């Protein structure tokens, strides 16, 4: 088994800047990124996607 602390999915500064550019037509400053970075993690609903993926690929089977 792989390390239980392996990262499955992550977001980076480029992801934040992509949203800022697409939605607000500008990049965020370093100070602005610091202001939103902790909020992003608090707003991500990770439980449901994990649950749904297990159902889709393990419980229901991978039908191709």
N, C-alpha and C positions, 0 to 999 in steps of 0.2 A: 504494500500500500504506500502511496505517496505521502509526503509530509502533510499532516492535517492542517498546517498553516499555509499551504500553497494557495496563492491567490487565483481565483477562478475568473473574476472580472474586476476591472478597476477603471477609474476615470482619472484623467490627468489634466494639466493646465490647458493643453491644446483643445481638449474637449470643451472646457469652460469657455475658452476664447472663440471656438467655433459657434457656440450658441450666442455669445455676446455679439459677434459680427453679424450672424444671420438675423437676430431678433432686434438688435439695437444699432447696427451699422458701425460698430466700433469695438475695439478690444478693451478689456478691463485693465486698470492699472494694478500693480502688485498689491496696493492697499485695498482695492476693491475686491480682488481675489481673496485676500485674507478675510475680508468681511463675510464672504459667502461660502467659503470652503467647508466650514463645520456644519452649516445649515444644509448643505447638499446631502451629506451623509445621513443626517437626521430625517430627511424627506424621502429617501430611497426605500421603497417597499421591496425588500429582498425575499421575504418569506413566500409570498404568492408565486413569483416566478419559479422558485425552487420547487415548490409543491406541484405546480402545474407541469413542469418539465419531467418530474418523476412520474407523474400519472401518464403523461403522453408517451414517454419513451420506455418506461419500465412496467408500469401496471397494464397499460393498454397494448404495449408492444410497439416496436418500430416497424410499421407496415410500409414497405416500399415496393 
